[in-house]
């Protein structure tokens, strides 16, 4: 269940003097307060929605929104509202998403660099992900030994019809077949042909 909605908070208050109150007919000071409204998801502010100003007469305590203010009071309230900045934390959710996207992009680029290294320098325990040319299913190979010109791999006993399901079948107990060898010069070719598509260490 996703919890979402809107919420408000007090942003700023300022006292304006010499303004007539239509409620008590006194020329007096008014406290003008600005409140902001923002949208949230799981109580994390995502983006601002609006700002509203309210006035309170210091003589009779009458509280008004902009629609109930006279011209001079409305002008003062508008000035205070326009000078009130929206807090940066109102964009917290969007900032978090931007950071997560940036981390995801960085991680992906870094993994691509790592794969290039792993292809040229395979190590025991590396897991190669591949797509079968026979049935289009996905599975893995685990490197069990490395020599100067070859690698020995054990094929996973299981396959999956989804690339995202490969991590579910990558279990030590699933590698029970006899190892077979591949030339080191074959690995890059199989990646170029898209038979192999990832390698993890």
N, C-alpha and C positions, 0 to 999 in steps of 0.2 A: 504494500500500500504506500503510495507516494503522498507525503504531507506537503501541501503547498497552500499559498494564500498571500494576503497582503498585511502589512503592519506599518504603523507609524511611529515616529519618534520626534521629540522636541529638538529643533536645530539651533534656534537663536531667539533671544528676546532683546528688545530695545525700548526705552521710554521716550515718547515724543510729547513735548510740552506745548501748551497754548492752543489746544484744539477743543472745540465745543463738543460736548456730549449731548446728543439728541434725547437721551433718556432723562438726564437730570438738568439739562439746559445750562450747565456750568462750563466755563472755559477752563480746562484743567489738563493734567497730564494723562496720557494713555500708555499702558504697557502693550506693546505689539509683539506677539510671539509667532514664530514661523515653525510649522510642523511639516515634516517630510513623510511621504508614503513610498514604500518599496515592496516589491514582490519577493517572496522567499520560497525556497524548496528545502524541506527538512531543516527549517529555521535558519538557513543560510541566506542572507540577502543576495539577490541576483542582479537586480537593476532598479533604479529609481522610477517612480511613476508620476509623482506630482509634489508640489509644495503649496501649502495654504497658510494664509496669515489670519490671525484673530487679534482683536483688540479688547482690552479690559480697562474700563474707566477707573482711575484711582480714587474718584470721589464716590461713585455709587456702585462700583463693581459690575456694571453692565458689560456683558461679553457679547461681541458681535463678530460675525464673519464678514467677508468683503461685501456681500450683497446687502447687508444691513447698515453699512457705514455711510456717512455723509461724504461729500466730495473731498474735503480736506483730510479727513481721517483715512479715506480709501487711498488717497495719494501717498500719505505717509506709510501706510501698510504696504503698498506696492513697492515703494522705495526700499523698505526693510527687506521684503521678500526677495527682490532682485539682487540685493547685496549679500544675501545669505547663500553661501556655497553649499552644494550638495556634498555630503561626506563621501570620501573615497570608499569607505567600507560598504556603501550601498551597492557597489559593484563586486563585492567579494566573490560571489558565485561565478560570475563571468571570468574573474581573474583566476580562480582556481581551475576552471575549465581550460583557459588559455595556457596555464602552466602545465596541466596534464597533457594537452595536445603537444606542447613544445617538448616535453619529456618523451612522449611517445615517438615523435619524429626523430629526436636525437638518438633514442634507443634503437630505432629501426636502422638509422644510418650507421650507428656504431656496430650493430649486429652484421650488417652487410660487409663492413670492413673486417670483422672477426671471421666471417665465413671465408673471405678471400685468403686469410692467413691459414685457417684450418684446412683448406683445400691443398695448399702448398706444404703444410706441415701437419699432416694427420697424426693423431695420438690415440693410444689405446683408451677405449672408453667413449670416444666420440660416437655420436649417433647420427647417421645419415638418414634423412627423410627422402622418400622417393615415391613416384607414381608409376604403377605397373602399366607397361605398354600393352599388356594382354587384356586386362579387364578394367583398367582405369581406376582401380582401387589404390589406396595409399597404405604404405607400411614403412618400416625402418630397418636399417642395418646397423649393427654395433661392431665397431672395430675391436678385434680381439688381439691383434698383433700387427707390428709394423716392422718391415725390413727395409733395406736400402732402396729397393725398387718396387716393393709390393706392399699391399695391406691385406690382412685377412679379416673377413667380416662374417658375422653370424646373422642370418636373416630372422626377423621377427616371425613367430608362428602365426600371427594374426594380421588381418587387414581391416581397413575401414573405408567406407564409401565417402567419408568427408575428411578434408584436409585438417580441419580443426579437431578431429577425433584421434589424430596420431598420438597426442600426448597421453591419451587414455590407455593406449596399448603398449606404450614404452615402459615396460616393466621387466625387471631382471629375469623373472620366472618365465617370460615369453620367448627367451632366446635359448632354444634347445637343439637347433639343427647343427649339422656339422659346418665348421668354418670353410670358406672358400676364398681364393685369392683374387685380387684385382691389381692390375699394374697401376702404379702411382700416376702414370701419364694418362690413364683412362679416366681418372676422377674428374678432371677439368672438362674433358669431352662430354661426360655424362651430365655435368651441370650445364654445359652449353646446349646440349640437346634437350634440356628441361626434364630429363628422366630423374636426376637428383635435383632437388630444389632447396634443400637446407641441410645444415650440419650444426649440431650443438655439442658443446663441450661442458 
